[in-house]
Amino acid sequence: MENKNKILEDNNILSKLDLSNKELMGEGYVSKGYKVKVKNENKIEYIILEGLINDSYQCYKDSYENLIFIYNNGNPLIKSIKIPIDDLNLIKPNNEFKYGCLIYKNIPGVIIKENIINKINIENITNSISNFLIELYNIKIKEDFSISKFKEKQLNYFNEITLIFKNYLNNKNHNYNKNKLFQFEEEYKNYLKEFNDPHYIHGDLWEENMIITEDYQNLSGIIDFDDFGIGDNALDFANLSDFGYDFINIVIQKCSSIINNVDDFVIKIKLYEKWVFLNNFFYLYQNYQNDCRLEQIIEEMKELNFI
């Protein structure tokens, strides 16, 4: 493992890649993703995630360390699906990549976009997602994990982001339902008091972090493990919400071995849907201060009757 994956002080891996022909795959909050080929080799492809903000390198470092943990020195804890572990390299910030980059051998396929959700093979894709989640949630939690410290940290973070969110809404003179926002705050705090079922979770399991075959029939791999860690697995299901609740319910049924009470679990998922929007708002607020994107999230929350 040490020979294949390492934090590089130099650009050895970059010198092997044909950077003159980068194919842009997409752009998010943290990265631009490119597909590149190895010099003089047309069949071998790599993905370069190029940092866009100051936080990018820390995100890549988190992802790198999480993937190393999941790979477990050649005895992978996830066996049902491919993850970006082959020839994984973390590049520190340098002249070419101001905010660093993460490089790994490409997992063949296409990213699920919203416009192809209705074209995918539901049975095959939900089978693969369920198998992945069952493996993930069965990974043993580290012995020194403190659920009380976890709750304290989550509550402090939640209080911080809700305060900033409300201040933004008021400063921008937004007309919103204050009672609904207050109710959400109370629901989340009460839920957190009772939470006692932590698991390792992906943390950002939305469609664009899934690679499927070009015929849309099968799931090839899952990427972006920046937010992998210990938490409530309802968050992973909440991030599937763009697929719709019919899709989510199928995955829930196939994950019945790890879900005790389906009705209670669905309530948590809907709670975490709101949390995801709030967290995305905060991330944008901290890193971009872009009114256009912030306003878009707020309008979506209003349309969904969250606020």
QUINOR-V390216 format. One record per residue. N is the residue number from 0. RES is the residue in one small letter. PHI is phi in whole degrees, 0 to 359 (NA if undefined). D_LAST is the distance of its C-alpha to the last C-alpha in Angstrom with 1 decimal. Layout:
n=N res=RES phi=PHI d_last=D_LAST
n=N res=RES phi=PHI d_last=D_LAST
This chain:
n=0 res=m phi=NA d_last=47.8
n=1 res=e phi=296 d_last=48.6
n=2 res=n phi=284 d_last=50.6
n=3 res=k phi=269 d_last=47.9
n=4 res=n phi=229 d_last=44.8
n=5 res=k phi=201 d_last=44.9
n=6 res=i phi=275 d_last=43.5
n=7 res=l phi=265 d_last=45.6
n=8 res=e phi=275 d_last=47.0
n=9 res=d phi=241 d_last=48.5
n=10 res=n phi=246 d_last=47.7
n=11 res=n phi=304 d_last=50.1
n=12 res=i phi=293 d_last=47.6
n=13 res=l phi=295 d_last=46.7
n=14 res=s phi=292 d_last=50.3
n=15 res=k phi=271 d_last=50.6
n=16 res=l phi=260 d_last=47.8
n=17 res=d phi=273 d_last=48.2
n=18 res=l phi=284 d_last=45.6
n=19 res=s phi=284 d_last=47.0
n=20 res=n phi=233 d_last=45.4
n=21 res=k phi=282 d_last=41.9
n=22 res=e phi=256 d_last=39.7
n=23 res=l phi=292 d_last=36.1
n=24 res=m phi=265 d_last=33.9
n=25 res=g phi=168 d_last=30.4
n=26 res=e phi=221 d_last=28.4
n=27 res=g phi=238 d_last=25.3
n=28 res=y phi=288 d_last=23.8
n=29 res=v phi=256 d_last=26.9
n=30 res=s phi=221 d_last=29.7
n=31 res=k phi=254 d_last=31.7
n=32 res=g phi=254 d_last=33.4
n=33 res=y phi=238 d_last=37.0
n=34 res=k phi=254 d_last=39.5
n=35 res=v phi=226 d_last=43.1
n=36 res=k phi=254 d_last=46.5
n=37 res=v phi=285 d_last=49.2
n=38 res=k phi=304 d_last=52.1
n=39 res=n phi=62 d_last=54.8
n=40 res=e phi=213 d_last=52.9
n=41 res=n phi=278 d_last=50.8
n=42 res=k phi=269 d_last=49.7
n=43 res=i phi=267 d_last=48.0
n=44 res=e phi=239 d_last=44.5
n=45 res=y phi=236 d_last=42.2
n=46 res=i phi=252 d_last=38.6
n=47 res=i phi=247 d_last=37.9
n=48 res=l phi=261 d_last=34.5
n=49 res=e phi=264 d_last=34.9
n=50 res=g phi=292 d_last=32.7
n=51 res=l phi=245 d_last=30.7
n=52 res=i phi=223 d_last=29.4
n=53 res=n phi=302 d_last=30.9
n=54 res=d phi=283 d_last=29.0
n=55 res=s phi=301 d_last=30.4
n=56 res=y phi=298 d_last=33.6
n=57 res=q phi=296 d_last=32.1
n=58 res=c phi=298 d_last=29.9
n=59 res=y phi=294 d_last=33.1
n=60 res=k phi=296 d_last=35.0
n=61 res=d phi=299 d_last=32.4
n=62 res=s phi=298 d_last=32.6
n=63 res=y phi=302 d_last=36.4
n=64 res=e phi=294 d_last=36.8
n=65 res=n phi=294 d_last=34.5
n=66 res=l phi=294 d_last=36.4
n=67 res=i phi=299 d_last=39.7
n=68 res=f phi=298 d_last=38.6
n=69 res=i phi=295 d_last=37.7
n=70 res=y phi=290 d_last=41.0
n=71 res=n phi=55 d_last=42.8
n=72 res=n phi=54 d_last=46.0
n=73 res=g phi=92 d_last=46.8
n=74 res=n phi=246 d_last=45.6
n=75 res=p phi=301 d_last=42.1
n=76 res=l phi=280 d_last=39.6
n=77 res=i phi=246 d_last=37.9
n=78 res=k phi=242 d_last=40.6
n=79 res=s phi=281 d_last=38.8
n=80 res=i phi=213 d_last=37.4
n=81 res=k phi=283 d_last=38.2
n=82 res=i phi=236 d_last=36.4
n=83 res=p phi=284 d_last=37.3
n=84 res=i phi=248 d_last=40.2
n=85 res=d phi=291 d_last=43.3
n=86 res=d phi=53 d_last=44.7
n=87 res=l phi=282 d_last=41.6
n=88 res=n phi=226 d_last=42.1
n=89 res=l phi=254 d_last=40.0
n=90 res=i phi=255 d_last=41.1
n=91 res=k phi=291 d_last=40.7
n=92 res=p phi=307 d_last=39.7
n=93 res=n phi=211 d_last=42.8
n=94 res=n phi=298 d_last=44.0
n=95 res=e phi=278 d_last=42.9
n=96 res=f phi=236 d_last=39.6
n=97 res=k phi=304 d_last=38.2
n=98 res=y phi=248 d_last=35.3
n=99 res=g phi=77 d_last=37.3
n=100 res=c phi=201 d_last=37.0
n=101 res=l phi=238 d_last=37.0
n=102 res=i phi=233 d_last=39.6
n=103 res=y phi=206 d_last=40.3
n=104 res=k phi=293 d_last=42.3
n=105 res=n phi=298 d_last=40.4
n=106 res=i phi=267 d_last=39.2
n=107 res=p phi=300 d_last=40.3
n=108 res=g phi=140 d_last=37.9
n=109 res=v phi=231 d_last=34.8
n=110 res=i phi=284 d_last=31.2
n=111 res=i phi=290 d_last=28.9
n=112 res=k phi=252 d_last=26.9
n=113 res=e phi=302 d_last=24.3
n=114 res=n phi=285 d_last=27.0
n=115 res=i phi=243 d_last=29.3
n=116 res=i phi=303 d_last=27.1
n=117 res=n phi=284 d_last=28.7
n=118 res=k phi=258 d_last=32.1
n=119 res=i phi=283 d_last=32.2
n=120 res=n phi=280 d_last=34.3
n=121 res=i phi=300 d_last=31.8
n=122 res=e phi=298 d_last=34.4
n=123 res=n phi=293 d_last=35.8
n=124 res=i phi=293 d_last=32.6
n=125 res=t phi=293 d_last=31.0
n=126 res=n phi=300 d_last=34.4
n=127 res=s phi=293 d_last=34.4
n=128 res=i phi=298 d_last=30.8
n=129 res=s phi=297 d_last=31.6
n=130 res=n phi=299 d_last=34.9
n=131 res=f phi=298 d_last=33.3
n=132 res=l phi=294 d_last=30.7
n=133 res=i phi=298 d_last=33.3
n=134 res=e phi=298 d_last=35.6
n=135 res=l phi=299 d_last=32.8
n=136 res=y phi=284 d_last=31.7
n=137 res=n phi=268 d_last=35.4
n=138 res=i phi=293 d_last=36.1
n=139 res=k phi=292 d_last=37.3
n=140 res=i phi=292 d_last=35.1
n=141 res=k phi=299 d_last=37.1
n=142 res=e phi=295 d_last=39.0
n=143 res=d phi=272 d_last=37.8
n=144 res=f phi=293 d_last=34.1
n=145 res=s phi=249 d_last=32.7
n=146 res=i phi=291 d_last=29.7
n=147 res=s phi=292 d_last=29.4
n=148 res=k phi=292 d_last=29.3
n=149 res=f phi=299 d_last=26.8
n=150 res=k phi=297 d_last=24.4
n=151 res=e phi=299 d_last=25.1
n=152 res=k phi=295 d_last=24.4
n=153 res=q phi=296 d_last=21.1
n=154 res=l phi=294 d_last=19.9
n=155 res=n phi=299 d_last=21.2
n=156 res=y phi=295 d_last=19.5
n=157 res=f phi=298 d_last=16.1
n=158 res=n phi=297 d_last=16.5
n=159 res=e phi=295 d_last=17.7
n=160 res=i phi=286 d_last=14.9
n=161 res=t phi=291 d_last=12.0
n=162 res=l phi=296 d_last=14.3
n=163 res=i phi=296 d_last=14.8
n=164 res=f phi=298 d_last=11.2
n=165 res=k phi=295 d_last=10.6
n=166 res=n phi=298 d_last=14.0
n=167 res=y phi=296 d_last=13.4
n=168 res=l phi=301 d_last=10.5
n=169 res=n phi=288 d_last=12.9
n=170 res=n phi=294 d_last=15.9
n=171 res=k phi=268 d_last=14.8
n=172 res=n phi=56 d_last=13.9
n=173 res=h phi=285 d_last=10.5
n=174 res=n phi=269 d_last=9.3
n=175 res=y phi=220 d_last=5.7
n=176 res=n phi=274 d_last=5.0
n=177 res=k phi=297 d_last=6.8
n=178 res=n phi=294 d_last=8.0
n=179 res=k phi=295 d_last=5.4
n=180 res=l phi=295 d_last=5.4
n=181 res=f phi=298 d_last=9.0
n=182 res=q phi=299 d_last=9.6
n=183 res=f phi=299 d_last=8.8
n=184 res=e phi=300 d_last=11.1
n=185 res=e phi=293 d_last=13.6
n=186 res=e phi=298 d_last=13.7
n=187 res=y phi=294 d_last=14.4
n=188 res=k phi=295 d_last=17.0
n=189 res=n phi=293 d_last=18.7
n=190 res=y phi=300 d_last=18.8
n=191 res=l phi=296 d_last=20.4
n=192 res=k phi=300 d_last=23.0
n=193 res=e phi=269 d_last=24.2
n=194 res=f phi=297 d_last=24.1
n=195 res=n phi=210 d_last=27.8
n=196 res=d phi=229 d_last=28.2
n=197 res=p phi=284 d_last=28.1
n=198 res=h phi=218 d_last=29.4
n=199 res=y phi=289 d_last=30.0
n=200 res=i phi=230 d_last=27.2
n=201 res=h phi=291 d_last=27.0
n=202 res=g phi=95 d_last=23.5
n=203 res=d phi=209 d_last=22.7
n=204 res=l phi=272 d_last=23.9
n=205 res=w phi=261 d_last=22.4
n=206 res=e phi=300 d_last=24.7
n=207 res=e phi=283 d_last=26.1
n=208 res=n phi=258 d_last=27.5
n=209 res=m phi=239 d_last=29.6
n=210 res=i phi=254 d_last=33.1
n=211 res=i phi=240 d_last=34.6
n=212 res=t phi=294 d_last=38.0
n=213 res=e phi=294 d_last=38.6
n=214 res=d phi=269 d_last=39.2
n=215 res=y phi=68 d_last=35.6
n=216 res=q phi=269 d_last=37.3
n=217 res=n phi=221 d_last=36.9
n=218 res=l phi=275 d_last=34.9
n=219 res=s phi=268 d_last=37.1
n=220 res=g phi=191 d_last=35.1
n=221 res=i phi=232 d_last=32.0
n=222 res=i phi=238 d_last=31.4
n=223 res=d phi=64 d_last=29.4
n=224 res=f phi=254 d_last=29.8
n=225 res=d phi=302 d_last=28.4
n=226 res=d phi=261 d_last=25.9
n=227 res=f phi=301 d_last=28.3
n=228 res=g phi=171 d_last=28.7
n=229 res=i phi=265 d_last=28.2
n=230 res=g phi=186 d_last=24.9
n=231 res=d phi=264 d_last=23.2
n=232 res=n phi=291 d_last=24.2
n=233 res=a phi=299 d_last=21.0
n=234 res=l phi=297 d_last=19.6
n=235 res=d phi=299 d_last=22.2
n=236 res=f phi=290 d_last=21.3
n=237 res=a phi=298 d_last=17.6
n=238 res=n phi=288 d_last=18.9
n=239 res=l phi=273 d_last=20.8
n=240 res=s phi=296 d_last=17.8
n=241 res=d phi=295 d_last=18.9
n=242 res=f phi=284 d_last=22.0
n=243 res=g phi=97 d_last=20.3
n=244 res=y phi=285 d_last=20.5
n=245 res=d phi=299 d_last=24.1
n=246 res=f phi=296 d_last=25.0
n=247 res=i phi=300 d_last=23.3
n=248 res=n phi=296 d_last=25.0
n=249 res=i phi=296 d_last=28.3
n=250 res=v phi=296 d_last=27.9
n=251 res=i phi=302 d_last=27.0
n=252 res=q phi=300 d_last=30.2
n=253 res=k phi=283 d_last=32.3
n=254 res=c phi=254 d_last=31.1
n=255 res=s phi=301 d_last=31.9
n=256 res=s phi=291 d_last=34.4
n=257 res=i phi=241 d_last=31.8
n=258 res=i phi=239 d_last=29.0
n=259 res=n phi=281 d_last=30.0
n=260 res=n phi=235 d_last=27.5
n=261 res=v phi=298 d_last=25.7
n=262 res=d phi=299 d_last=23.3
n=263 res=d phi=295 d_last=22.2
n=264 res=f phi=294 d_last=22.0
n=265 res=v phi=296 d_last=19.7
n=266 res=i phi=299 d_last=17.3
n=267 res=k phi=294 d_last=17.5
n=268 res=i phi=300 d_last=17.1
n=269 res=k phi=293 d_last=13.7
n=270 res=l phi=295 d_last=12.7
n=271 res=y phi=287 d_last=14.2
n=272 res=e phi=303 d_last=12.5
n=273 res=k phi=293 d_last=9.3
n=274 res=w phi=300 d_last=11.9
n=275 res=v phi=299 d_last=13.6
n=276 res=f phi=299 d_last=11.0
n=277 res=l phi=297 d_last=10.7
n=278 res=n phi=294 d_last=14.5
n=279 res=n phi=296 d_last=15.2
n=280 res=f phi=301 d_last=13.4
n=281 res=f phi=297 d_last=15.7
n=282 res=y phi=298 d_last=18.6
n=283 res=l phi=295 d_last=18.5
n=284 res=y phi=299 d_last=18.0
n=285 res=q phi=287 d_last=21.1
n=286 res=n phi=253 d_last=23.3
n=287 res=y phi=234 d_last=22.7
n=288 res=q phi=51 d_last=20.9
n=289 res=n phi=264 d_last=20.5
n=290 res=d phi=301 d_last=18.1
n=291 res=c phi=299 d_last=18.4
n=292 res=r phi=291 d_last=17.1
n=293 res=l phi=296 d_last=14.4
n=294 res=e phi=295 d_last=13.2
n=295 res=q phi=297 d_last=13.6
n=296 res=i phi=297 d_last=11.3
n=297 res=i phi=297 d_last=8.4
n=298 res=e phi=296 d_last=9.4
n=299 res=e phi=296 d_last=9.6
n=300 res=m phi=295 d_last=6.1
n=301 res=k phi=292 d_last=5.4
n=302 res=e phi=298 d_last=8.6
n=303 res=l phi=275 d_last=8.1
n=304 res=n phi=64 d_last=5.6
n=305 res=f phi=277 d_last=3.8
n=306 res=i phi=224 d_last=0.0
